[in-house]
Amino acid sequence: MLKNCGSGIGWFLLILLMPITSVAQVNTDVFITDYKKTGYFQSADLATRIEGGNYESFHIDASYRGDYVQPEYILFTVLNYHKKYSQDVLSKEKGFAYFKYQKNIVPGLKLEVFAQREFNAFTRLLERNLLGVGLRHPVLEHECLSMFMGISLMSEHEGYSIDDDRKNYDRLRNSNYISINSKISETVLVNYTNYFQFNVSDFSDFRYLGDGQLRFLIFPRITLVLNAKIKYDAYPITKLKAYDFNFIQGISFDL
């Protein structure tokens, strides 16, 4: 165990017992790393997935991440593609591409600019395009535990296929989040992120979102990843449930 991390197990249990709640769009803060080195880093993930809610089946995921880290700024991109095969149902697919730029503006405060494109045939989402800007502030920074808060404003465009017709929605949303990272040991890491997003023109139109991730380093450059997510949407699209959840277990390879 790490020095002065004797209470790490306690923090770990606390995080796991917190309500796991998170995004209509992909939770992206789970991708943010506590960078200790500068340079370019890459990783690729393969995972199996069990999902419930609006869709229940067995899936396979593949994703890629690239980070470019400098002392004053960070750039990273995440790509994910997922496809489902079933003997009873036609195959469906979903994917997203995400980009974020972080820059130190004053000590303890970062500027964040982000963009995202997503599609999801499972929930009839033809496309979701996001463009946003916000601020990120560290609440707690420790060798074993760190906590960050963020607030942003984002423009959101969504296109859905409903009864063979396309329905478009354009909104301006506020997004608030708290992200907790705990280093249980040199080989065990925990991340938990909780989001609350609302339509600035209609506060009853909100999304409550959460994402918990547990990572075990099992071999050099190979990590076992366990991930639990749940989403609640106050205004789901017609005939869709207000919630979705899924549990993912997979392997991550550092390239």
Secondary structure, DSSP 8 states (H G I E B T S, - for coil): --TT-TTHHHHHHHHHHS-----SS---GGG-----S-EEEEEEEEEEEEEESS--EEEEEEEEEEEEE-SSEEEEEEEEEEEE--SSS--EEEEEEEEEEEEEEETTEEEEEEEEEEEEGGGTEEEEEEEEEEEEEEEEE-SSEEEEEEEEEEEEEEEEEETTEEEEEEEEEEEEEEEEEEE-SSSEEEEEEEEEEEETTEEEEEEEEEEEEEEEEEETTEEEEEEEEEEEESS--TTS-SEEEEEEEEEEEE-
